[in-house]
Amino acid sequence: MAEESQRKVEELFADVQVLEIPSAETLLSKTAGSSDTYSEED
């Protein structure tokens, strides 16, 4: 039971990191004025 919930927490954390890292890079690129390179991937 404890191992299962631990695994779910780790999966959630992985999802959060996957979501946060690109958005942070996008914000940085926008403040740097190079958002053109990210508009293709969106």
HTML snippet that shows the backbone in 3Dmol.js (N, CA, C, O; Angstrom):
<script src="https://3Dmol.org/build/3Dmol-min.js"></script>
<div id="view" style="width:600px;height:400px;position:relative"></div>
<script>
const pdb = `
ATOM      1  N   MET A   1       0.833  -1.204   0.000  1.00  0.00           N
ATOM      2  CA  MET A   1       0.000   0.000   0.000  1.00  0.00           C
ATOM      3  C   MET A   1       0.871   1.258   0.000  1.00  0.00           C
ATOM      4  O   MET A   1       0.663   2.162  -0.809  1.00  0.00           O
ATOM      5  N   ALA A   2       1.840   1.310   0.904  1.00  0.00           N
ATOM      6  CA  ALA A   2       2.720   2.484   0.998  1.00  0.00           C
ATOM      7  C   ALA A   2       3.563   2.636  -0.273  1.00  0.00           C
ATOM      8  O   ALA A   2       3.762   3.742  -0.775  1.00  0.00           O
ATOM      9  N   GLU A   3       4.053   1.500  -0.780  1.00  0.00           N
ATOM     10  CA  GLU A   3       4.866   1.562  -2.002  1.00  0.00           C
ATOM     11  C   GLU A   3       4.040   2.081  -3.173  1.00  0.00           C
ATOM     12  O   GLU A   3       4.539   2.841  -4.003  1.00  0.00           O
ATOM     13  N   GLU A   4       2.772   1.667  -3.235  1.00  0.00           N
ATOM     14  CA  GLU A   4       1.924   2.077  -4.356  1.00  0.00           C
ATOM     15  C   GLU A   4       1.697   3.582  -4.329  1.00  0.00           C
ATOM     16  O   GLU A   4       1.805   4.245  -5.361  1.00  0.00           O
ATOM     17  N   SER A   5       1.386   4.120  -3.166  1.00  0.00           N
ATOM     18  CA  SER A   5       1.152   5.565  -3.073  1.00  0.00           C
ATOM     19  C   SER A   5       2.448   6.330  -3.338  1.00  0.00           C
ATOM     20  O   SER A   5       2.420   7.411  -3.926  1.00  0.00           O
ATOM     21  N   GLN A   6       3.568   5.784  -2.914  1.00  0.00           N
ATOM     22  CA  GLN A   6       4.868   6.417  -3.178  1.00  0.00           C
ATOM     23  C   GLN A   6       5.116   6.499  -4.675  1.00  0.00           C
ATOM     24  O   GLN A   6       5.602   7.509  -5.182  1.00  0.00           O
ATOM     25  N   ARG A   7       4.772   5.412  -5.381  1.00  0.00           N
ATOM     26  CA  ARG A   7       4.955   5.391  -6.837  1.00  0.00           C
ATOM     27  C   ARG A   7       4.077   6.452  -7.490  1.00  0.00           C
ATOM     28  O   ARG A   7       4.508   7.130  -8.423  1.00  0.00           O
ATOM     29  N   LYS A   8       2.837   6.598  -7.000  1.00  0.00           N
ATOM     30  CA  LYS A   8       1.928   7.580  -7.582  1.00  0.00           C
ATOM     31  C   LYS A   8       2.450   8.996  -7.356  1.00  0.00           C
ATOM     32  O   LYS A   8       2.345   9.853  -8.234  1.00  0.00           O
ATOM     33  N   VAL A   9       3.009   9.232  -6.182  1.00  0.00           N
ATOM     34  CA  VAL A   9       3.585  10.550  -5.884  1.00  0.00           C
ATOM     35  C   VAL A   9       4.741  10.848  -6.830  1.00  0.00           C
ATOM     36  O   VAL A   9       4.869  11.961  -7.341  1.00  0.00           O
ATOM     37  N   GLU A  10       5.583   9.839  -7.057  1.00  0.00           N
ATOM     38  CA  GLU A  10       6.723  10.029  -7.960  1.00  0.00           C
ATOM     39  C   GLU A  10       6.257  10.293  -9.384  1.00  0.00           C
ATOM     40  O   GLU A  10       6.843  11.116 -10.088  1.00  0.00           O
ATOM     41  N   GLU A  11       5.195   9.591  -9.816  1.00  0.00           N
ATOM     42  CA  GLU A  11       4.661   9.810 -11.162  1.00  0.00           C
ATOM     43  C   GLU A  11       4.108  11.225 -11.285  1.00  0.00           C
ATOM     44  O   GLU A  11       4.319  11.905 -12.289  1.00  0.00           O
ATOM     45  N   LEU A  12       3.397  11.654 -10.244  1.00  0.00           N
ATOM     46  CA  LEU A  12       2.851  13.012 -10.249  1.00  0.00           C
ATOM     47  C   LEU A  12       3.980  14.030 -10.336  1.00  0.00           C
ATOM     48  O   LEU A  12       3.903  14.999 -11.092  1.00  0.00           O
ATOM     49  N   PHE A  13       5.024  13.799  -9.556  1.00  0.00           N
ATOM     50  CA  PHE A  13       6.164  14.714  -9.555  1.00  0.00           C
ATOM     51  C   PHE A  13       6.805  14.776 -10.939  1.00  0.00           C
ATOM     52  O   PHE A  13       7.181  15.850 -11.408  1.00  0.00           O
ATOM     53  N   ALA A  14       6.928  13.622 -11.586  1.00  0.00           N
ATOM     54  CA  ALA A  14       7.510  13.571 -12.927  1.00  0.00           C
ATOM     55  C   ALA A  14       6.648  14.373 -13.893  1.00  0.00           C
ATOM     56  O   ALA A  14       7.168  15.123 -14.719  1.00  0.00           O
ATOM     57  N   ASP A  15       5.312  14.213 -13.789  1.00  0.00           N
ATOM     58  CA  ASP A  15       4.405  14.962 -14.664  1.00  0.00           C
ATOM     59  C   ASP A  15       4.572  16.458 -14.440  1.00  0.00           C
ATOM     60  O   ASP A  15       4.625  17.232 -15.396  1.00  0.00           O
ATOM     61  N   VAL A  16       4.656  16.863 -13.178  1.00  0.00           N
ATOM     62  CA  VAL A  16       4.798  18.284 -12.863  1.00  0.00           C
ATOM     63  C   VAL A  16       6.088  18.836 -13.460  1.00  0.00           C
ATOM     64  O   VAL A  16       6.098  19.930 -14.026  1.00  0.00           O
ATOM     65  N   GLN A  17       7.175  18.079 -13.335  1.00  0.00           N
ATOM     66  CA  GLN A  17       8.458  18.542 -13.883  1.00  0.00           C
ATOM     67  C   GLN A  17       8.377  18.664 -15.404  1.00  0.00           C
ATOM     68  O   GLN A  17       8.868  19.633 -15.982  1.00  0.00           O
ATOM     69  N   VAL A  18       7.758  17.683 -16.040  1.00  0.00           N
ATOM     70  CA  VAL A  18       7.630  17.713 -17.506  1.00  0.00           C
ATOM     71  C   VAL A  18       6.849  18.948 -17.942  1.00  0.00           C
ATOM     72  O   VAL A  18       7.145  19.549 -18.975  1.00  0.00           O
ATOM     73  N   LEU A  19       5.843  19.323 -17.140  1.00  0.00           N
ATOM     74  CA  LEU A  19       5.022  20.484 -17.493  1.00  0.00           C
ATOM     75  C   LEU A  19       5.751  21.789 -17.180  1.00  0.00           C
ATOM     76  O   LEU A  19       5.676  22.750 -17.946  1.00  0.00           O
ATOM     77  N   GLU A  20       6.453  21.814 -16.054  1.00  0.00           N
ATOM     78  CA  GLU A  20       7.045  23.076 -15.595  1.00  0.00           C
ATOM     79  C   GLU A  20       8.287  23.469 -16.393  1.00  0.00           C
ATOM     80  O   GLU A  20       8.473  24.645 -16.706  1.00  0.00           O
ATOM     81  N   ILE A  21       9.123  22.514 -16.719  1.00  0.00           N
ATOM     82  CA  ILE A  21      10.398  22.838 -17.366  1.00  0.00           C
ATOM     83  C   ILE A  21      10.193  23.548 -18.715  1.00  0.00           C
ATOM     84  O   ILE A  21      10.808  24.593 -18.930  1.00  0.00           O
ATOM     85  N   PRO A  22       9.360  23.033 -19.632  1.00  0.00           N
ATOM     86  CA  PRO A  22       9.158  23.737 -20.909  1.00  0.00           C
ATOM     87  C   PRO A  22       8.535  25.113 -20.715  1.00  0.00           C
ATOM     88  O   PRO A  22       8.912  26.058 -21.408  1.00  0.00           O
ATOM     89  N   SER A  23       7.591  25.249 -19.789  1.00  0.00           N
ATOM     90  CA  SER A  23       6.937  26.542 -19.594  1.00  0.00           C
ATOM     91  C   SER A  23       7.936  27.567 -19.058  1.00  0.00           C
ATOM     92  O   SER A  23       7.864  28.744 -19.413  1.00  0.00           O
ATOM     93  N   ALA A  24       8.855  27.135 -18.214  1.00  0.00           N
ATOM     94  CA  ALA A  24       9.878  28.037 -17.694  1.00  0.00           C
ATOM     95  C   ALA A  24      10.802  28.487 -18.820  1.00  0.00           C
ATOM     96  O   ALA A  24      11.170  29.659 -18.901  1.00  0.00           O
ATOM     97  N   GLU A  25      11.172  27.549 -19.685  1.00  0.00           N
ATOM     98  CA  GLU A  25      12.028  27.907 -20.827  1.00  0.00           C
ATOM     99  C   GLU A  25      11.301  28.869 -21.752  1.00  0.00           C
ATOM    100  O   GLU A  25      11.903  29.801 -22.285  1.00  0.00           O
ATOM    101  N   THR A  26      10.003  28.641 -21.945  1.00  0.00           N
ATOM    102  CA  THR A  26       9.218  29.518 -22.816  1.00  0.00           C
ATOM    103  C   THR A  26       9.166  30.924 -22.240  1.00  0.00           C
ATOM    104  O   THR A  26       9.295  31.910 -22.967  1.00  0.00           O
ATOM    105  N   LEU A  27       8.974  31.009 -20.919  1.00  0.00           N
ATOM    106  CA  LEU A  27       8.935  32.324 -20.278  1.00  0.00           C
ATOM    107  C   LEU A  27      10.278  33.024 -20.445  1.00  0.00           C
ATOM    108  O   LEU A  27      10.327  34.215 -20.753  1.00  0.00           O
ATOM    109  N   LEU A  28      11.363  32.288 -20.243  1.00  0.00           N
ATOM    110  CA  LEU A  28      12.695  32.878 -20.387  1.00  0.00           C
ATOM    111  C   LEU A  28      12.917  33.361 -21.814  1.00  0.00           C
ATOM    112  O   LEU A  28      13.444  34.450 -22.042  1.00  0.00           O
ATOM    113  N   SER A  29      12.509  32.538 -22.765  1.00  0.00           N
ATOM    114  CA  SER A  29      12.724  32.912 -24.171  1.00  0.00           C
ATOM    115  C   SER A  29      11.888  34.132 -24.529  1.00  0.00           C
ATOM    116  O   SER A  29      12.313  34.960 -25.335  1.00  0.00           O
ATOM    117  N   LYS A  30      10.705  34.251 -23.935  1.00  0.00           N
ATOM    118  CA  LYS A  30       9.854  35.400 -24.246  1.00  0.00           C
ATOM    119  C   LYS A  30      10.452  36.677 -23.666  1.00  0.00           C
ATOM    120  O   LYS A  30      10.445  37.722 -24.317  1.00  0.00           O
ATOM    121  N   THR A  31      10.975  36.593 -22.428  1.00  0.00           N
ATOM    122  CA  THR A  31      11.590  37.769 -21.825  1.00  0.00           C
ATOM    123  C   THR A  31      12.867  38.136 -22.577  1.00  0.00           C
ATOM    124  O   THR A  31      13.265  39.300 -22.604  1.00  0.00           O
ATOM    125  N   ALA A  32      13.510  37.131 -23.191  1.00  0.00           N
ATOM    126  CA  ALA A  32      14.720  37.395 -23.964  1.00  0.00           C
ATOM    127  C   ALA A  32      14.374  37.881 -25.373  1.00  0.00           C
ATOM    128  O   ALA A  32      15.242  38.349 -26.111  1.00  0.00           O
ATOM    129  N   GLY A  33      13.088  37.762 -25.735  1.00  0.00           N
ATOM    130  CA  GLY A  33      12.664  38.252 -27.045  1.00  0.00           C
ATOM    131  C   GLY A  33      12.899  37.251 -28.157  1.00  0.00           C
ATOM    132  O   GLY A  33      12.949  37.628 -29.327  1.00  0.00           O
ATOM    133  N   SER A  34      13.046  35.961 -27.807  1.00  0.00           N
ATOM    134  CA  SER A  34      13.272  34.942 -28.839  1.00  0.00           C
ATOM    135  C   SER A  34      12.146  33.921 -28.815  1.00  0.00           C
ATOM    136  O   SER A  34      12.391  32.721 -28.939  1.00  0.00           O
ATOM    137  N   SER A  35      10.917  34.389 -28.656  1.00  0.00           N
ATOM    138  CA  SER A  35       9.771  33.466 -28.593  1.00  0.00           C
ATOM    139  C   SER A  35       9.488  32.851 -29.956  1.00  0.00           C
ATOM    140  O   SER A  35       8.727  31.888 -30.047  1.00  0.00           O
ATOM    141  N   ASP A  36      10.083  33.385 -31.015  1.00  0.00           N
ATOM    142  CA  ASP A  36       9.842  32.844 -32.356  1.00  0.00           C
ATOM    143  C   ASP A  36      10.252  31.372 -32.449  1.00  0.00           C
ATOM    144  O   ASP A  36       9.603  30.591 -33.145  1.00  0.00           O
ATOM    145  N   THR A  37      11.323  30.992 -31.751  1.00  0.00           N
ATOM    146  CA  THR A  37      11.807  29.616 -31.833  1.00  0.00           C
ATOM    147  C   THR A  37      10.842  28.665 -31.139  1.00  0.00           C
ATOM    148  O   THR A  37      10.866  27.470 -31.433  1.00  0.00           O
ATOM    149  N   TYR A  38      10.001  29.138 -30.238  1.00  0.00           N
ATOM    150  CA  TYR A  38       9.090  28.268 -29.499  1.00  0.00           C
ATOM    151  C   TYR A  38       7.696  28.234 -30.120  1.00  0.00           C
ATOM    152  O   TYR A  38       6.919  27.329 -29.818  1.00  0.00           O
ATOM    153  N   SER A  39       7.362  29.193 -30.975  1.00  0.00           N
ATOM    154  CA  SER A  39       6.018  29.238 -31.544  1.00  0.00           C
ATOM    155  C   SER A  39       5.771  28.025 -32.445  1.00  0.00           C
ATOM    156  O   SER A  39       4.621  27.633 -32.645  1.00  0.00           O
ATOM    157  N   GLU A  40       6.832  27.428 -32.988  1.00  0.00           N
ATOM    158  CA  GLU A  40       6.668  26.257 -33.853  1.00  0.00           C
ATOM    159  C   GLU A  40       6.240  25.037 -33.037  1.00  0.00           C
ATOM    160  O   GLU A  40       5.373  24.279 -33.472  1.00  0.00           O
ATOM    161  N   GLU A  41       6.832  24.842 -31.874  1.00  0.00           N
ATOM    162  CA  GLU A  41       6.527  23.668 -31.059  1.00  0.00           C
ATOM    163  C   GLU A  41       5.214  23.851 -30.301  1.00  0.00           C
ATOM    164  O   GLU A  41       4.378  22.948 -30.272  1.00  0.00           O
ATOM    165  N   ASP A  42       5.039  25.005 -29.697  1.00  0.00           N
ATOM    166  CA  ASP A  42       3.844  25.327 -28.911  1.00  0.00           C
ATOM    167  C   ASP A  42       3.373  24.121 -28.132  1.00  0.00           C
ATOM    168  O   ASP A  42       2.379  24.201 -27.411  1.00  0.00           O
TER     169      ASP A  42
END
`;
const viewer = $3Dmol.createViewer("view");
viewer.addModel(pdb, "pdb");
viewer.setStyle({}, {cartoon: {color: "spectrum"}});
viewer.zoomTo();
viewer.render();
</script>
